Amino acid sequence: MFDNLSERLGRTIKNLRGQGRLSEENVKDTLREVRMALLEADVALPVVRQLVEAVREKAMGQEVIGSLSPGQAFIKVVNDELVSIMGDNAAPLNLATQPPAVILMAGLQGAGKTTTVAKLARLLRERDKKKVMVVSCDVYRPAAIRQLETLAESVGAIFFASSADQAPVAIATAAMEAARRQLVDVLLVDTAGRLAIDQEMMAEIKELHAVVKPVETLFVVDSMTGQDAATTAAAFGAALPLTGVVLTKTDGDARGGAALSVRVITGKPVKFIGSGEKTDALETFHPDRIASRILGMGDVVSLVEEVTAKVDHEKAEKFANKMRKGKNFDLNDLKDQLEQMASMGGMAALMDKMPGMGDVPDSVKNKMDDKQFVHMIALVNSMTPQERKYPAILKGSRKKRIAAGAGLQVQDLNRLLKQHQQMARTMKKMSKGGMARMMRAMKGQMPPGMGGMGGMGGMGMK
């Protein structure tokens, strides 16, 4: 997300850093570039005008014009205005009500609404320790009801059964009664989507809203539709008292126009952003962190939170102790490292949150292929316990068997073993000479421009 915008703004601000002082002339030129970058990112025109005008007003002030570091001063102005446009602070869910707190999910067909219900259920269970029930009022698509049932089971939420021959209002009423009986904290109500906004759809969801009286009414919208996402949300909000927006499919949106437009166009905050199909791929929308990503400064806070939440700390401690004692780094260890990285979204997701990634050449970024993680894990899974522990015994016939078991080629296995050897050497140096020596050793294994990312950088390469 924001790749195109980050690249364009990065080039613009880099040119500004070469100036000794800011003048009205070079501010004007830079703002023209900023405006073009925002329009190319499919940001809604009213939002572009508002942002550029606010930046112009502050950038022309003496604090920036007289600055000895004009590039940094200008970046701060742009950063502050991006944060302001997107809503200043994160907007948490309002669950302060007599349980069950009802959250009504609305949106057009294909926006990822049902998947988002499951993601939100998981987030509320794991982060907020809530007892969650989900129910589908989409009587037009029986497959949607079955999909939600499957997803609910995978995230540990209670599923309230419904069927296509029931009325949506009757389903919602029965679900609320069941939620009260079972002492549920939060009830998530999935509603029917349509290909376009129509009167029948609005009448139905208005009736549902009146019956369940939700504390939150969230509009789920596909971020890849750009400024149309904001326009659709605004039209929906005119008929329904929305409390927030969830942007989905952000992993496929290189522009980011929706994230910058929604707050201004709808007057409602973006509360969450979702990426991918995995049920853990939903995060709270923090305007300040998103602004940092856009300007290529990374999002270290979110990265730390993600590591804290998703890394198996018991495994990590065992691994650290093993390395300190100078024991061999075997293929089981490699598999654990790959699985932990995959649980955090893979290399692409990690790079998005790391500072300075805007300066990494596209030729290097394009080599980050998370599918290779899946292949590497499959190869290790195809080995016997003895082979994982003692990879030196892997010769011709064993290699053929392992590769065939994983559905891959012997060349893929050889590449894995080479990368494992490189990491094993690095880990050995770490146990003998500490972190400083390890970092120097890692740097030699990295592609150009990736020297600070460690031995894992060699993985996932095509």
Secondary structure, 3 states (H helix, E strand, C coil): CCHHHHHHHHHHHHHHHCCCCCCHHHHHHHHHHHHHHHHHCCCCHHHHHHHHHHHHHHHCCHHHHCCCCHHHHHHHHHHHHHHHHHCCCCCCCCCCCCCCEEEEEEECCCCCHHHHHHHHHHHHHHCCCCCEEEEECCCCCHHHHHHHHHHHHHHCCEEECCCCCCCHHHHHHHHHHHHHHCCCCEEEEECCCCCCCCHHHHHHHHHHHHHHCCCEEEEEEEHHHCHHHHHHHHHHHHHCCCCEEEEECHHHCCCCHHHHHHHHHHCCCEEEEECCCCCCCEEECCHHHHHHHHCCCCCHHHHHHHHHHHCCHHHHHHHHHHHHCCCCCCHHHHHHHHHHHHHCCHHHHHHHHCCCHHHCCHHHHCCECCHHHHHHHHHHHCCCHHHHHCHHHCCHHHHHHHHHHHCCCHHHHHHHHHHHHHHHHHHHHHHHHHHHHHHHHHHCCCCCCCCCCCHHHHCCEC
